[in-house]
Amino acid sequence: MIEKLRQYKLHHVLFWVTYFFFWVKYYTPYYENIIDLYGVTGIYLIAHASLFYLMRWLFLSENQKKLNSFLLIMIYLALCGAISFVMYGMIKLWLGVMPEEIFKADFMQVIMFFSISNFFTVGALLVLAIFSHNKKQQRKVEAMEKERVETELQYLKSQVNPHFLFNTINSIYVLIKIDPEKASDTLIKLSNLLRSQLYEFTEERIDIAKELDYLENYLALEKIRKGERLDLKFEKEGDLSGFKIAPLMLIPFLENCFKHLSTYTDRPNIVQINIKRDGKLLKATFFNTCEDKNVLKEQEVGGIGLNNIKRRLELVYPKQHELNIRHDQEGYFVHLKIKLEV
């Protein structure tokens, strides 16, 4: 109902009707003839409304960009004075007497009285109109920004899933040839992960337990794929319950551990993950041994998964996260801190 009123500007009509009868009520004791009162109040209404909509058009339309603030104020003052002369003539014509007799003042005093009335009444209305306009514009900008961020988040999130899917299907393809039974087991685990993505990870925030289960399922897939060549260590510390995080926020780091994992035959290929809660901080550490060629490859490709997760962190946890990534002769390190929304 309110939106329909705003759409057809009926709230403006309601305001001016209220304005009219308010001043009629206020000045009734000063007039013997109600028709005279209606006429004079109507003249004030026409003058104030005309000045208001004209200045509103100047202040809030594209014309504002063409006129500086000083010029707009000068135009406003000039119009206040000009309309005062029009009001003088209309009141004189309506009442059939000189306005000086009614207001007990000389001509210039009457014009000054009209001008002050125009200036302050319309000025107050303009302040309210500009304030309301700015609030609407602010809400519009915020809505557009929110829509843009949500669209970008959905895009970034959708890129995480195909990336993971590609890696896992490639693993299954390899296993089909060397161990069909393991390939079957891997396919079941993949099905469980996809089920989580479809039905559990559609919300903005998910329970930390679901994210951790997802990581463990992913690790189970990689253990099947890597076998004895993998030296895997997954540690959880602190009270990892009672809070939520954005879905699929940790998996890209785990994916990169295996994507750039070393392929040593004479020493362990190590992956170490530590997820820890420290007060209001979630701390996640990822480490994997890597060979120089793997590091070089990542630098050349650009790290699609990591680029996405960095952008997601900026959007979802602005100024509420800390991400450090480094690599040296020992391997590849990722340290992530996220401020929890408990």
N, C-alpha and C positions, 0 to 999 in steps of 0.2 A: 504493500500500500504506500509506504513512504517513498520507495523507489519510483513508483508511478507518479507520485506528486512531484518528485524532483525531475522526472523525465519531461513532464509537461509544464514545469515551472509553476505549478499551482501553489507551491509554498510561497512564491512571491506575491501572488494575488491575496493569499491569506494574510501575509504580513501587512500589505498596504490597507486592507480592509480593517485589520486590527488597529493600525496606525490612525486611520480616519476616525473610528469610533472612540478611540482613547482620547484624542484631542477634542472631539465633540463633547465628550463627557466632562473633560477638564474645564472647558471654556463655557459650558452652559450657563453658569451664574452670571457671566459677563455680557450675555446677549439676551435682548428681549424677544427678538424674532429668530426662531429656530432655522428658518430658511436662510437668513443672513449668515448664521453660524455654519450651516452646511456648505454654503457657497465659499466663505473665506477659508474654511478648513480644506475644501476641495481644491482651492487655488494653491494653498501651501503643499498639498499632496502632489499636485501636478508638477509644481516647481521642484520639489525635492526629488521626486521620482525621475523626472527628466534629467536633472543634473546628475543624479546617482548613476543612471544607466549610461549616460554619455561618458562620464569619467571612468566608470567601470570598464567600458569598452576601450578607452584610451590606456588605462593602467594594465589591463589583463590581456589585451590582444597583442598581435604582432607590432602594433603601432608603438608599444612601449620601447621596443628596440631602436626605433627611429628617433625617439624623443628622449632627451636626458631628463633626469629627475627635476632639475631646476625649471626647465621649460614646462613640464607637466604641472608643477605647482603654480607657476604664473598663469597658465591656462585655467587652472581651477579657480584661482582668485578672480580672474577676469570674468569667468562665467558666473561666479557667485554674485558679482556686482551687476552683470548684465541681466540676469534673471530677476534680480531685485527690482529693476525698473519695470520689467514685464509684470511682476506681481503687483507693483504699485498701480499700473494702469488697469489690470484686471479687477482688483479690489475696488478701485474707484468706479469702474463701469458697473460692477455687480451691486454695490451698495448705493450708488448714486450720490455719494458724498466724498469729500476729500479725505484720504487716509490720515492726514494730519489731525483732523477733528477727532477721529477714533482713537488714535494713539497719543493725542495730546502732545505733539512734537512737531518740529518743522520738517520740511521736505528731506533735507540731508540726514536728519536723525532717523526718519522713517526708513530711508534707503539703507542706512547703516544697520538698523535693526533687522531688516530683511536679510541683508548680506551675512550678518553674524549667525542668524538662524540657519541660513543655507550652508554656511561654512561648517558649523559644528555638527549639525544634524546629518548632513550628507557625509561629512568627514568621518563620523563614527561608523556609519554604514559601510563606507569604503574600507575602513580598517578591518571590519568584520568580514567583508567580502574577499579582501586580499588574503587575510589569514585563512579563510576557508578554502580559497583557491590553492594556496600553497600547500595546505594539508592534503588536499586531493592529489595534487601533483606529486607530493612526497609518497603517498600511498601507492600511486600509480607506478612510480619509479621503483619502489620497494617490491611491488608485485611482479614487475617485469624482471627485476634482478633475481627474485626468488625463483621465478619460472626458468630463467636462464641457468641458474645454478642447479636446479633440479634436473633440467634437461642434460646439462653437462655431466652431472653425477650419474645419471642413467646411462649415458654414453660410455663414460669411463668404466662403470660397473659392468656393462655388457661386453667391454673389451677384455675384462678379466676372465670371464667364463670361457669364451672361445680359445683364449690362450692356454688355459688349463686343460680344456678338452683336447686340444691338438696334441699337447704333450703326452697325455694319458693314452689316447688312442694310438699314438705312435709306439708307446710302450707295449700295449696289447698286441699290436701288429708284430713286434719283435718276438714276444712270448709265444704267439701262436705257432711259430716255426720251431722253437726250441723246447717248449713245455706247454702243451695244450691245456693241461690241468691247471697250471698256474694262470694261464691266460683266462680260463673260465672264472677262477676265483677273483682275478683282477677286474673282470667285467662286472661281477656282482658288486664289488666295492665301488667301482665307478658309478654303477646305478644308484647306490646309496648316496654318493656325493651329489649326483645330479638331482636326486629327490630333495636333498637338503636345500640346494640352490633354488629349486622351483617352489617349494612349499614353506621353507623355514627362513630363507634369507631375503624375503620380499619386503620386510619392514625396514624402517630407517635404523633401528637399533635392535640387536638380538642379545640374548643372554650369553655371557662369556662362555658358559658351559657348551653351548652349541658351536661356538667358534673353535673351542679346544677339541671337541669331538671331531670336527671337520679336519683339523690339523692331524689328529691321530689317524683318521681314516686315510688321509693322503699319505702319511708316513708308512702306513701298512702297504699301500700300493707300491711305494718306492722300494720298500724292503723286499717285496715279491720280485720286483724288477731287477734290483741290484744284487740280491742274494748275499753271499758271504763277502763280497767285495766292499760292502758298506759297513762302516763303523758308526753307528747311530746312537745318539744320546739325546733324550728328551726329558727335561727337568721342569717341574712346576713347583713354585714356592709361594708361600703366603696364602692368604684367604682368597682364592680365585672363585668367588661366588658373590651373589648379591648386587651385581652391576652389569650394565650392558655396554656394548661397543657397536660401531658400525660393522655390518656384515662384510666378510671377505676382505678384512683390513690387514690380516696377518699372512694370509696364504700366498700373496705374491712374493714375499720375502723367502718363504719356504720353497716356492717354485724355483726361485733363482739359485737357492742353495744347490739344488739338483741339476739345474740347467748348466751351471758353471762348475760342477763338481769335478774334481780331478779323476783321472782314470789310471792311477798308479797300479802297478802289478807287484811292486816290491815293498810297499808300505800301505798303511790304511788310507782309505778315502773317507775322510771324517766329515760328519754333519752333526753339529751340536746346536740344540735349541733350548733356551731357558726363558720361561714365562714366569714373571714374578710380580706380585702386588706389593707395593711399598707405600703404605698409607693411601693417599689419593692418587697415586701414580701406578699405571700399568707399565712395566718394563719388559721389553722383549728383546732378546739377543739371539742373533743367528750367525753361525759360523760354518764355513765349509772350506776344505782344502781345495785349491784350484791351481791349475797350471798356467803359465804365462800366456799360452795361446788362447785359453778361455777368457782371461781378462781382456786381452786384446780384442777378441771377437765381440765381447760385450761393448767395449768402447766404440767399435766400428758400427755395430748395429744400433746402439743408442739405448738399449735396455727398455723395450716397450713396456714390460710389466712394471718396472720400477718407476718409469716416468708417469705412468697412470696412477700408481699408488701415492706418489709424491703430490700430484695434483689433487687426488681425493683427500689426502690429509689436510691440504691447505683449505679445501672447501668445507670439510666436515669438522675439522678441529683447528680452526684458525687461532693462532697464538696459544694453542693448548697442546701442542706436541713438539717433540724434538727428535730429529732423525739425523743420525750420523752413519755414514757409509765409508768404509776404507778397505783397501786391500794391500797386502804386503807379501813377503816371501812365504809366510805361514799360511795365508789363505785370505778369505773374503769375510769381512765383519760388517754386521748391521746392528746398530743399537737404536731402539725406538722407545720413546717415552710418551705416554698419552695421559693427559689429566682426566681422571674418571669423573663421570656424572653419576654420583652415587645417589 
